[in-house]
Structures are given as C-alpha cells and as structure tokens.
Amino acid sequence: MIRVAIVGASGYVGGELLRILAGHPEVEVVAATSESLAGRPVRTAHPQLRGRSELKFTALAALFASARDVALDLVITALPHGETASRLEAFEALAPRMIDCSADFRLSTPTAYSTWYGDGHPALNRLGDFVYGLPEVTRDDLRGATHVSGVGCNATASNLALLPLVGAGLLAPDMPVVVDLKVGSSEAGSKPGAGSHHPERRGVVRSFSPTGHRHTAEVREVLGIGDVHLSVTSVELVRGVLATAHAWLAEPTTDKDLWRVWRDAFAGEPFVRIVHERAGGHRHPEPRLLTGTNLADVGWALGEVTPSGRQRIVALAAIDNLMKGAAGSAVQCLNLMCGLDEAAGLDLHPLNLI
C-alpha cells in the first residue's frame, strides 16, 4: 500500500481527497492535518466519511515530529496559496513524492507568477521542479514524477475545451479567444480555517472575475496561445464549472471534420467524454451531471460563416471543480506518479442532481 498524508485536509479539496482515497485499492491515508480540528475525527469536518474512515486530524507540527515513524510515500498539500512554498523543504522531508493543490507551482516562470499572483513567492527557483498536473497534457512527464502541481479548476475546463482546436491548428491566429466560465459557489472555498480550494477568497461564496482571472495564466501556458481571456461568474450551482470558449476558425470546416478532431484529441482518455448530441435535453456538456466524478464532458457548436469568410466556433467543457478541477486530478496524477492504473480509485458514477 502507498502511504499518503493529506496536509490541510479539513477543506473541500481535502474532504474529496479523503473520500476518493478511502476507496482506493492501493493507497492508505495515514495522516490528515488540520490546525483547528486536531485530535478530532475527520468526519467532524466531512460527515460523508462516517463509517468510511476512523482517521483523526493531526496538527502539522505533530506530523513533522513523527515523520520518521510514519514512513510516508507521498504527501498531498491542500493549503492556502503560498504556504506550501514557504515550507517546501519541510514537506519534501516528509516523503519522496508530493502533490501541491495550491497555485504555488502551477506557473513555469517567476515573471508569470508575479504578474498573476504578486510578489513574495518564497521558492521561485523551484517552479521548474513541478510537473503541471493535467494528465491529458502532461501524462508522460507525470509518470514517475516526484513533484506535481495541482491544476486550477477554471483553467482545466478551459484547456480541455480548447485543446482539440489548438492541437489541430484550427484557430485563426489573428483573433482572440474568450472563455466564459460559469462556476459553482464551492469554487470560492468557504470552510473557515480549512485548506480550501481558493484560500485567497476564503469565506467568499460567489465568484465574479469578468476580467483578469488568475487561471488565465495557466491556459496561456498550457495551450501556448497569448490572446485568450477568461471571464468567470457564479451561477446557482454548488459544484461545477462550465467553460464556453468563443473562437474563430482559420478556415471554414464541417461538423463531420470536427468529430474527427475531437476524437483524435481525446482518444483513449479515461475521463474525457465527447458530448455532441443532435437532440435531447442535454445535447452539450452539463456540469450538474458530473457531480462527484473525475469526468470531463467536452463538445462544440459550429457557427455560421460570416461575409468576411470567418467561421465562429464555440467549444465547451464541463467538470466538477472539486474533482477534475482539484482532488480527482490529484489522485489521477498520484496513480501516474506511482505506476498504478491511472483510473484506480476514480471509478465514481455521476449523479443527476437536476
């Protein structure tokens, strides 16, 4: 069994990590930290784990003190942005492998980090040591990696929506791409004292970033396109992200050709489903249908050709922000890092909450 510790385990992402790994056939969670709930059962913060885990929260200092006795194989940090980087060497001493779910190591250059997150990163020289944790893009690098960065949920949805178009070279190079993201309230993270998904907005239950959202940097780096812009607003949804990317094609194309592009882009992907139906109530990706899973549904809608010869396309992707946008992707990365079946522990059926 692979022995894992989850640091910052009382927040939304920590709870999802505990839930997934409780059913993982080859992983044992031996420690879960929380400063405010130390000594109390994990079900105190995550009642869904009643009967699934008898683990108790420990303080981080206690985990550091017992590092030699615990014998960890991997540590997952789900702390507020900046905290992993400030104690990176201490976390590295806990285990030979680590996954950081914050934004500390998502970007590849100091310039990009300071532009989007400000100054003060305490380990800028270590940015290049972390593999970006989106398996659909970095799978080969993740195999056997020792340091992996988590993903931004909005960036994940945006990247998966646009990946087929970028990979096939179909986008008009002289036209911008605008991704409109509708997100659930859990994206903000609202458990006081917890290592929430977006700790810089802890306590805020509505997301509203019409321009300048930080996850834009990840999309630009992953896809290699500079003229892409994210716009994020909340909807009446607790969990989920729907990315609607508005773009223009370099040359007019057909729906039949786009089927081939999407199939080529995601051939063999265990968690990506193409949703492009002619009829029915859910012809396009819908985040409500993915709750609790590591699935991503992707699709598109092809627009008209304008008098100027331009053709518009709308690319879509839906995910559960706490799963494929955070904890689920982290476990998928864990599997790749440790040479396990990539889908181990992630065979979770979606719920229809509509």
Sequence and secondary structure as in RCSB ss.txt:
>XXXX:A:sequence
MIRVAIVGASGYVGGELLRILAGHPEVEVVAATSESLAGRPVRTAHPQLRGRSELKFTALAALFASARDVALDLV
ITALPHGETASRLEAFEALAPRMIDCSADFRLSTPTAYSTWYGDGHPALNRLGDFVYGLPEVTRDDLRGATHVSG
VGCNATASNLALLPLVGAGLLAPDMPVVVDLKVGSSEAGSKPGAGSHHPERRGVVRSFSPTGHRHTAEVREVLGI
GDVHLSVTSVELVRGVLATAHAWLAEPTTDKDLWRVWRDAFAGEPFVRIVHERAGGHRHPEPRLLTGTNLADVGW
ALGEVTPSGRQRIVALAAIDNLMKGAAGSAVQCLNLMCGLDEAAGLDLHPLNLI
>XXXX:A:secstr
 EEEEEESTTSHHHHHHHHHHHT TTEEEEEEE SSSTTSBGGGT GGGTTT   BEE HHHHHHTHHHH  SEE
EE   TTHHHHTHHHHHHH SEEEE SSTTSSSSHHHHHHHH S  TTGGGGGGSEE  HHHHHHHHTT SEEE 
  HHHHHHHHHHHHHHHTT B TTS EEEEEEE GGGG   TTS  SSGGGTT    EESS  TTHHHHHHHH  
SSEEEEEEE S SS EEEEEEEEESS   HHHHHHHHHHHHTT TTEEE   SSSS SS  GGGGBTS  EEEEE
EEEEE TTS EEEEEEEEE TTIIIIIHHHHHHHHHHTT  TTTT     B   
